[in-house]
Amino acid sequence: MNIVTPESELDWVLVLAPFRKDAEYIAASLREQAVEVKAVKADEDLVQHLALSPGIIVITHEALSPEVVGKIAEHLAEQAGWSEVPIVVLLERSAPVARIRTRLQASWPDARLLFHTRPISPLEFVNAIQSNMLVRLRQRQVRDSIERERELRLELNHRVKNILASVSSIFRMTRRGAASVDDLADDFTSRLQALSNVHTAVFEAGGEEVSLCDVVGLTVSPYNSDGMSRINVSGPEITVGREAGTTIALCLHELITNAIKYGALSEPDGTVEIVWTIAEAGGPKLCLKWIETGGPPVREPTRQGYGTRYVRSAFASLFGSLPDISFAPDGFRCSVSGPLSRVTPQNHNTAD
């Protein structure tokens, strides 16, 4: 016999009715209501059909042999914790119901047992089956909720580890460049706030991706207050992954901090342009530029501070190539480019 796996593991009924035309009668009444049915003889293909995980089992009095009861018990023992298979038992009116119930409850403790005496009206029988199909649907929803909760726990664990790693790295690098405890506290706090801001943007976006416009806008908004735009932003609307958005925001924060201390934003008339474009030649590439004007004359520092080191390292890791950093006399410049695919949302493995 060829067995076709049903589309859903929960939407079909297995009927065990070896005598007379019980199986045909039961199957016909269910199929009239568009319920998928598989009818088997108690001694034919039972194990194979149970392996297909029927949503409901209907078994007649005549099929309750020790062998069949044992095979069904083995099947039930293999069920997941969320699964409580409904088993509809059709008994003869003269059957010792109490004794059979006690026996089956002992043999099938993890089943949802329902007993009916024959004859049973088609309407009552179909209603019983449909009600228990709804029960199975609810059980499946519980299963899905359990799986989603598991995935969320793994995702939360992954994100917390990443955040703690970022915080630890930020602290170590900030401490190396701090001249005093106050400087350490101020710089470390501002960098944590930048990290918080981008996580807020990603959370509000509702997933693993976020608008680059939103990331940049949220990062520069504290510096464009009172109707003044010291930092001008332009670029096409594109979506980037959570990790890419975080990296870009933190790099921009470092560039802004440097510009406030030493560059264009340290002068009243100084401005910054943040521009990104998509170049199609040779495959889509994201090009991101930081351009300062109107600041004091620029001289290349004798040693690299935290900001420059972080920007070089983070942009190189994200884009796959080192950024071009120029201490031009008329204004600091930073540009970086790389395949668009490196910053767009990627499948995220939560099992790390």
Secondary structure, 3 states (H helix, E strand, C coil): CCCCCCCCCCCEEEEECCCCCHHHHHHHHHHCCCCEEEEECCCCCHHHHHHCCCCEEEEEHHHCCHHHHHHHHHHHHCCCCCCCCEEEEEECCCCCHHHHHHHHHHHCCCCEEEEEECCCCHHHHHHHHHHHHHHHHHHHHHHHHHHHHHHHHHHHHHHHHHHHHHHHHHHHHHHHHCCCHHHHHHHHHHHHHHHHHHHHHHHHHCCCEEEHHHHHHHHHHHHCCCCCCCEEEECCCCEEEHHHHHHHHHHHHHHHHHHHHCCHHHCCCCEEEEEEEEECCCCCEEEEEEEEECCCCCCCCCCCCHHHHHHHHHHHHHHCCCCEEEEECCEEEEEEEEEHHHCCCCCCCCCC
